[in-house]
Amino acid sequence: MSPRTARTYRRTCLAAVLVGSATLLTAAAIAADLDCAKLLVPEDIKSACGATVTVVYAQPAPTLGNGCTIMHKTVAGDSVRVDLANYPPATAKAMFDLRNATTEKDLKPIPGLGDKARQYHLTNVDVDKVDVLRGSRLLSIWSGKKQKAQVCSYEQMQRLAKTVLGRLPN
């Protein structure tokens, strides 16, 4: 390798390390600003869906790129779950674009909510789901039934998604 080629290679590697480090620092800063317990509270679900729920857990989720997972349940065991992931924008987009056609039913795009959004039913676990991509964030709202019915309709889950997106730090 010529000295010039080696120098170009070193500069390219250094640039990649700097960009990767900036992405990790940005994800860590976003996570530091998040209070998982405040992203979606029982009053929000009562207001949007008419259901009385309690928080089962609201915790950081390192596997979701320093995001959060929040689970709410009704007395009957029906649930509303929120997953918020923070990834580099290209990763977030790729994660959003992944689909499993064997478990998704009635997939429909939702215009005007984030950069991209969709709603669908997961047949393998009998839950309705709304996914929203906004920049480096991937938000999923799940409404599942154990006893009675789905806690929230698709339209109500979209309202909840807007609530969560409105509470995220920039």
C-alpha positions in Angstrom: 0.0 0.0 0.0 1.4 3.4 -0.9 1.9 6.0 1.8 -0.9 8.1 0.2 -3.3 5.2 0.2 -2.4 4.3 3.8 -3.0 7.9 4.9 -6.4 8.0 3.1 -7.3 4.7 4.7 -6.4 6.0 8.2 -8.4 9.1 7.7 -11.5 7.1 6.5 -11.2 4.8 9.6 -10.9 7.8 11.9 -13.9 9.5 10.4 -16.0 6.3 10.8 -14.9 6.0 14.5 -15.8 9.7 15.1 -19.3 9.3 13.4 -19.9 6.1 15.3 -18.9 7.7 18.6 -21.1 10.7 18.0 -24.1 8.4 17.3 -23.5 6.5 20.6 -23.1 9.8 22.5 -26.3 11.1 21.0 -28.2 7.9 22.0 -26.8 8.2 25.5 -27.8 11.8 25.7 -31.3 11.0 24.5 -31.6 8.2 27.0 -30.4 10.4 29.9 -33.3 12.9 29.0 -36.0 10.1 29.1 -38.1 9.4 32.1 -39.8 6.2 31.0 -42.4 6.5 33.7 -43.6 9.8 32.3 -43.8 9.0 28.6 -47.3 7.4 29.0 -49.2 7.4 32.3 -52.5 5.6 33.2 -54.4 8.9 32.9 -53.4 9.1 29.2 -54.8 5.7 28.6 -58.0 6.5 30.5 -58.4 9.7 28.5 -57.7 8.2 25.1 -59.1 4.7 25.5 -61.5 4.9 28.4 -59.7 2.1 30.2 -58.5 2.1 33.8 -55.0 0.6 33.9 -52.1 0.4 36.3 -48.4 0.5 35.5 -46.8 -2.9 35.7 -43.3 -1.6 34.8 -41.7 1.4 33.2 -38.0 0.8 32.7 -35.0 1.6 30.5 -34.4 -0.9 27.7 -30.8 -1.1 26.7 -31.6 -3.6 24.0 -33.7 -0.9 22.3 -30.8 1.5 21.8 -31.2 3.0 25.3 -34.9 3.3 25.0 -37.8 2.4 27.3 -40.5 -0.3 27.8 -43.7 0.6 29.6 -46.4 -2.0 30.4 -49.9 -1.1 31.6 -52.6 -3.6 32.5 -56.3 -3.6 33.3 -57.7 -5.6 36.2 -58.8 -8.3 33.6 -55.2 -8.5 32.4 -55.7 -6.7 29.1 -52.6 -4.6 28.3 -51.2 -1.5 26.6 -47.4 -1.6 26.0 -45.1 1.1 24.8 -41.6 0.4 23.3 -39.4 3.3 22.5 -36.1 2.6 20.7 -33.3 5.1 20.0 -31.1 4.0 17.1 -29.0 5.7 14.4 -31.5 7.0 11.8 -30.6 4.3 9.2 -30.9 1.5 11.7 -34.3 2.9 13.0 -35.6 3.0 9.4 -34.3 -0.6 8.7 -36.0 -1.8 11.9 -39.2 -0.1 10.9 -39.1 -1.7 7.4 -38.8 -5.2 8.8 -42.0 -7.1 8.5 -43.1 -10.7 9.1 -45.9 -11.3 6.6 -46.9 -14.5 8.4 -47.8 -12.8 11.6 -49.1 -9.4 10.4 -52.7 -8.9 9.3 -54.4 -5.8 7.9 -51.2 -3.7 7.6 -52.1 -0.1 6.8 -49.9 3.0 6.6 -50.8 6.0 8.8 -50.2 9.3 7.1 -49.1 12.4 9.1 -47.7 10.6 12.2 -43.9 10.8 12.3 -41.7 10.1 9.3 -43.5 6.8 8.7 -46.2 5.0 10.6 -48.3 1.9 10.3 -51.0 -0.1 12.1 -51.5 -3.9 12.0 -52.7 -6.9 13.9 -50.1 -9.5 15.1 -52.0 -12.8 14.8 -49.4 -14.9 16.6 -49.9 -13.0 19.9 -53.4 -11.4 19.2 -52.4 -7.8 19.6 -53.0 -4.6 17.6 -50.0 -2.5 17.1 -49.1 1.0 15.9 -45.4 1.6 14.9 -44.1 5.1 14.3 -40.7 6.1 12.9 -39.5 9.6 13.7 -35.8 10.3 13.0 -33.7 8.0 15.1 -36.7 6.9 17.3 -38.9 3.9 16.7 -42.1 3.9 18.8 -44.4 0.9 19.1 -47.8 1.0 20.9 -49.3 -2.5 21.6 -52.9 -3.1 22.7 -53.5 -6.7 23.7 -56.3 -8.7 25.1 -56.2 -11.5 27.7 -59.8 -11.6 28.8 -62.2 -9.0 27.3 -61.0 -7.0 24.3 -58.2 -4.8 23.0 -57.8 -1.9 25.4 -57.4 0.7 22.6 -58.6 0.9 19.0 -56.1 1.9 16.3 -57.3 5.5 16.4 -56.8 5.6 20.2 -53.3 4.1 19.9 -52.5 6.8 17.4 -53.6 9.4 20.0 -51.3 7.7 22.5 -48.4 7.8 20.0 -48.9 11.5 19.5 -48.8 12.0 23.3 -45.6 10.0 23.7 -44.0 11.8 20.7 -44.9 15.1 22.2 -43.1 14.2 25.5 -39.9 13.2 23.9 -36.9 15.6 24.2 -35.6 16.9 20.9 
